[in-house]
Amino acid sequence: MRTVADVIRASRSNLHNRLNGSAKPSLGYHKARDVTTLLRLPKLVAKRTNYGYPRITALLNGDLRSLGLPPVNNKRVYRIMANSSLLLE
């Protein structure tokens, strides 16, 4: 096991967990708060088709602050827009 781990440059514990089936499979990224963000994004993107995710994030955060909700991180907005095919081409 040590030789294999050295050759593929992986940790032995990772290989051991994968072989024994104790490693958890990745289920993808999902947060409950993303659903509310996803409902607002298509409206903003449809109004301003030339805006990228940084500007959309600024608009979204302005709307959220006016409603008294916490702002959203631009990386989260990028991830949601990428998964929903809302990014600029």
Secondary structure, DSSP 8 states (H G I E B T S, - for coil): -HHHHHHHT--HHHHHHHHHT-S--------THHHHHHHHHHHHHHH-TT--HHHHHHHHHHHHHHTT-----HHHHHHHHHHTT-S--
